[in-house]
Amino acid sequence: MRYQVLGPLGLWRGSEEIPLAPAKWRMLLAVLLCEANQVVSTDRLVAELWGDDPPQSVGKLLQGYVSKVRRALGDESGRLLVTHAQGYRAHGYRLVVGASEVDAHRFVELIEQGGRELDSGAAETAAEYLEEALGLWRDAPFADVPPTPALEAEAMRLSAYRTQARESRIEARLRLGRHEAVLDELEALVTEHPLREGLRGQFMLALYRAGRQADALAAYRDLRHQLAEELGVEPGPPLQRLHQQILRADASLLLAPRPPAAPVRSTDRTPVVAPRQLPHLSATFVGRAGESSVLHQLLRDGGDGRMPMAVIDGAGGVGKSALAIHAAHQLVDRFPDGQFYVDLHGATAGLTPLEPGEVLGRFLTTLGVPETAIPSNTEEAAAAFRSLVADRRILVVLDNAAGAEQVRPLLPAGPGCAVLITSRELLTSLEGATHLHLGVMFHDQATALLERLVGPERVAAEPEATDAIVQLCGRLPLALRIVGARMAARPGWPLSTFVERLTDAQNRLDEIRVGDLSVRASFHASYDGIRHSDNPTDRAAARAFRFFGVFPGSDMGLQAAAALLDVDTWQAEDALERLVDAHLLGSLAPGRYQMHDLIRLFAREQVCAEEPGTERERALERVLRFYLATAERAVDSLDVPPRPPRPAAQDPGPHGSVPTAPIHDRREAEAWLDQERANLMAAVTHAATRSESTARLAVRLARPLHWYLYPHARARELRTLADVVIATGRRLGDLAYEAWGLDHLSAVYWLHRQYDDMHQCLESALTLWRAVGDRDGELRTLANIAQALAERELYEESLAVQDRHLALARETGDRMAQLTGLGNLARAYLGLNRTEDALSCLRQSLTQAREIGERSLESLALNEISFILFDQGRIQEAQECMRQATGLGDGNLGAYVRWRGHTWSAFFPACLTLRVGPPEAEEPAR
């Protein structure tokens, strides 16, 4: 097993990642990892997982979570997650972990090794250990686990180690003369830890060695002022001595100069200056420490006589070029014979990608080859370039590559050389390359970038607005830089003003534009590359990209995408995988795709510009029909009450055979519904505002979604569904829709115990059912009112309503409704201690269940009768009823629901037993 805690909690068995979705499972495993190989008492675990208010059944819950974690570990025998017991009761658990199985353990070990090497004077080796350690850090420890006291303490401990490692790595680099490479990191660390004198001293020394004596002295004055203001003390003696040395321009602070590198020579032996073509280092570059560490490790050390080559790929605007240039600057001492840089224009709107021959001509000219001696043939020019740099230590940075065929002729071959490539395409065909896939920034990195752009004071003054801007920009570096530049140009504007402007999705891309920078232009470069291609797969991918803008969901499965595009799944997969290669889509898992929020806005613009409105509406209807058919099939696999017929004949039905996702059992149904929940909610709320036919599909989809959400007490989402259905019914003038929505809104009030509002909803729904002459709806709502009154122990009022319900059921001949009414009457009679009346109702229901052949309902009626007889002391009669019930079957939940709750706002006892907790106990979405 492998455990990752330096970031989101990860569990790996070999190369397979094991999901741990529920929060309590992750919390349990994380706490045990904090105390790896130690016994953690059950009392301690309960306090960590539930705090001071554990539920009554906490012992069983904890045992259940332990069982689930064991199953995830593949540890059915309990050898890894060991139970320590006293008698028959567990008093603690111990997670058995190997020395190399937890990234945090390796992290601390590497830091300590690096410290020992630094103390012994081996700065190069120390830097390597510390680089490797910091490369393990992906995010804050346990980033996706709800905090507990143990986790917070462990996160603080590991964060302290990280700061120590960064400080030690900087010390090693300073000893190696790499002061230019550490300035940006030091500036960020000093800002983060303003009173840490060791960091301040390193910062002053790096500035001084970089020729910035005045800045070094200013850094000392800033610290002295802060110490005086906050603590009333002076800097310590070591820092004071360093200050005096810098004042005197003490030469001992400077490293001995390195011997000059041998000049690169041209073919005619004329010495030329080694190229220094790297663009300037950005003053606002932040974050990406892990990625930088990977690049340094690869490009600095080389590999077994082979030329190291790294490819950074990612979506437009994600910061590939900035990372490459930053890493290249930090590696200049590794490549003293020169650094080449060229923008290949593979992702520049309006510019044709550079031909390899043209680039080689530039390289050879820089190396001193006369223009008349440069071969016109690309292969010959490539051979000449490789020959000239074969024995040199050269770094080649190829920015914005269009494809592997553009890059191959530009690659040197000498083991002392290295190549760093950026591209929006996955250049997987480049043999020997290490690929680094760059995503959007973490939230704290994005916030730090805004601080660099607009100043920490403005960010600190409006933290909520800052968070909103980060989210609205999708944590995309280009978008953040553009918005940050606009904010910096308007220092008098509050950040909340920019939040208001960015919140409007229709105009958001217009707002993310300044000067010649625009995220829209960046996305256009990627999109135009496939849109104007002669390759049929590219054109199909461009169409798929546009239609992704039709659907508002957060992500999409392959079958849903096939329905959206009206193609077979294999055709949809080809198109979507091409979009993944172009970084216009992300692939969360096999057959699962996600589009960045800003790219989705761009896709929506393109589909509106290039596809007729009728085509957009048909595409939305296709995916809605897919979701409707699959949701109904999934809910049919769960133990839920039968759903009512469509309340209006004009509801659009499926056109022909509608494909569904593969669902074979309850487990697959629950998994699909859990995965698609956000998409289903988005589909309902979005489609309800569209055309009449699409809005009706939205209402139909809301029904199975309600049956899925109610047993989990997801009140907020249930309220959204009910409000959408009510509003749609009123907009379309469909009273049945409005009644349906009111009936389900009453269920939300029930969950919140707002009984007056609930009763008012039900009475309003009853009036509407009668207005449209829908006897089925009237029956269901009467049953709901009667059951709700009984739940509140208003048994006399419940009897009165149930009499109306039974009379209407007999009038319409609805046998199932009559069974429901008799069951509800029995329940009300029991509440009034009218046992014989209750028995009479149950016996009538037993007779009717036998008449209509409902064996499960017959079994349940016998069970209910046996319970009453047992309470009356009529033991033999009770046993006989139970024996008959056992012979008929165990009375599954679905049958119980049909008998006890033939309703469609779900006020039935069986559903209440399914609830996972009150609505306020919902776990927040992540």
C-alpha positions, 0 to 999 in steps of 0.5 A: 500500500501507498499513502499520500497525505501531502495534499489530498489524501491518496490511497494506492494499491500498486498503480491503482488508486483506491477511492475513499469518497465519504468524508468520515472514511477519509477522516478515520484513515487520516487520523490513523495515519497520524498515529501510524503503528500506534494504537488509537483508542476508540474514545480518541477516534470518536472525539476526532471524528465527531467532536463533543457531540457524537451520535447515540449509535457512534460505536456501530458507526465507528465499526462500520467505518473501520470495516469500510476502510479495511475493505478499501485496503483489501484487508478483510483479515484485519492484518493492516488495520488491527483491532485491539480489544478488551473482552468482546469490545474494541478499545482501539485500532492500529494501522500497520504502515511500512517505513516507505509507504507514507509520503510524509515519512519519506518527506521528513527522512529526506529533509533530515538527510539533506540537513546532515549533508548541509552540515557536512559541507556537501551543499550539492548533495544536500540540495538534491535531497531537499529538492526531492523532499519538496517535490513530494509536497502537492498541497496542504497536508490532508487537503480534502479531509475535514479538519480534526485536532490530530490532523491540524496538529500534524499539518502544522508539524509537516508545514514547519518541516516544509519551511525548514526544508525550503530554508535549507535548500536556499542555504545550499543554493547560496553556497553553490552560488545560485543566488539569482535562482533563489531570489523569487522564492526568498521574496515570497518566503520573507513575505510569508514569514516576515519576522524569521531572521534566518530567511531575512538574512538569506534574502539580504545575502542573495540581493547583495550577491546579485548586485542589489546592495541598496535592496539588501539594506532596505530589507534589513530596515524593513525587518528592524522596523517590524520588530520594533513595532510588534515586539520592541526588540532589535534584530539578532547579532548575526543579522546585525553583523551581516548588515554591517558587512553589506554596508562595508561591501565586504568582499568576503560575502561574495563567492570566488568566481567560477572559471569562464566557460569555453566559448562556443566556436563556429564551423570556421573556428571563429569564437562567438558569445554563448547565447543568452536568449531566455526572456526576462524573469517575471516578477509576479511568478508564484507557486508551482514549487512541485513542478519546478522541483521535477524540472530541476531534478530532470534537467540538472542531473541528466540521465545515464548519458542521455539528453534530458528532455521535459515537455510541459503541456496544458491548456491555454493560459495555464502558465506553461511558458512562465513555468518553463522560463522560470525553471530555465533561469534557475538552471542557467549555472547548469548550462554555461555554454548558452541557453536558446529560446524560441517561441514556435507560435504553435498557439498564437492566434493569427500566426503560422507555426514556425518551420523547423528549418527557419528555427535552425537557421536562427540557431546556427546564426547565433552559433556563428555560422555564416548565412551562406553556410547554413544548409537549406535542407532541414535535415542537414541543418539539424545535423549541423546544429547537433554537431556544433552543440554535441560537446557543449552544455546547452539548454534549448527552450522550445515554447508553444510547440505545435506538434512533435514533428515541429520539435524533432529537428530542433533537438540536440543530442549531446548528453550535456544538453537539455531541452524544455518544451511547452505545448498545448498538445500532448506530445506523447510521440516524443521518445525519451521525453518526460511529460509534465501535465500542468493544471490550474493553480491551487487556491492559495497560489492563485491568491498569492498571485493576486497579492503580487499584482495588486498588493497584499493590503488590498487582498487582505482588506477584501478576502471574500472578494479575493476568493470570489475573483479566484473562483470566477477566474477558474484559478487560471493564471492568465485570467488572474494576471489579466484581472490583476492588471486591471485591478492594479490600474484602478487602485481606487476601485474595491475588489468587489466591483470586479466580482460584480463584473465577473459574475455576469457569465455572459460578459465574463470573457469580455472582462478578462481582457487587457491590452493585447492579452485575452483569455478568449484569444488564447482559447481561440488559438487552440480551437481554431487549430482543430476547427480549420484542420483537414483531419475529420477527427479534428473537425468532429472534435471541434463540433463536440467542443461547441456542443459542450457549451450547450450543457451546463453540467460540471462534467459529462460521461461518455454516454451522455456526450454521445447523446448530446452529439447524436453519434455512437459512443466510439465516435464520441470518444474519438472526438473527446479524446482529441479535445483532451489531447488539445487540452480543451477538455480534461479527462477525470477518469476513463469515459469521464470528461470535464471542461474548465469554466472559462473554456465552457463560456468560450464553447458557449459563444462558439456554439451560439455563433456557429450552430442554429438555435434549433440544433442547440435545442435538439442537442439539449433535448437529446441529453435530457432524454438520456438523463431522464431514461437513465435516471428513471431506470436507476430509480426503478432499481432502488426501493422507492415508491411507485411514481405517478403517471405524467400529470399532463398528456402534452408531456413529450415522450421519448422519440424512439429508443433512448440509450441509457447508461449501463445499470444492472443492479442497485449498486450501479444505480446508486453509483450513477445517481451519486456521480451525476447528481450535480449534472442532473440538478444543473440540467433541470434548472437550466432546461426549465428556462428554455423552450416548452418541450425542453422545460417539460423534459426538465419537469419529468427529470425532476421526478426521479431525481426527487425520489433519489434525493429525499431518502438522503434528506438533501433539503436544499436540492429538493427545494430547488427542484420543487421551486423549478417545477412550480415556476415552470408550471406557472410559466406554462399555465400547467396546473398539474405541474404546479400541484406536483411542485407544491406537493414536493415542496411540502416534503421539504417543509416536512424535513425542516419540521415546518408543519404549517407551511407543509400543510398549506402546500398540501392544501394548495396542491389539493385545490389544483388537483381538483381544478384539473380533475386529476383524481390520482393527484387528489388521492395522493395528496389526501394520503399525504395530508392524513399521514402528515397529521398522524405523524404529528399525532393529530389522529382525529384530524387524520381520520377525517382526511383519511375518510375522504381519501378512502371514499374517493379511492372506492369511487375511482376503484383504485385498489392500491389507494384503498390499501393505502387508506386502510393502512393509514386508518389503522395507524391513526386508530392505533394512535387513539388506542382504538386497537380493534378498529385498527385490527379491522382495517388491517384485516380488510387490507389483508383481504384486499391484498389477497384479492389483487395477488399482492403477496408482499402486501399480504405478508406485511399486513399479517406482520402488522396484525401479529404485532397488535395480537402480541401486544394483546397477549394473544401469542398463539394467534400472533405466531400463526400470523407471523408463520403465514407472513414468513411463508409469503416472503419477508416483505421487502421495503418496496412493498412496504412503501407501496402499502404504507406510502402510496404517495408521491411526496414520500411522507411514509414511515419507511422513507423516514427510516432511510434518512441519513440525518436531518437536512442541516446535517448534509455534508457540503459539496466539494 
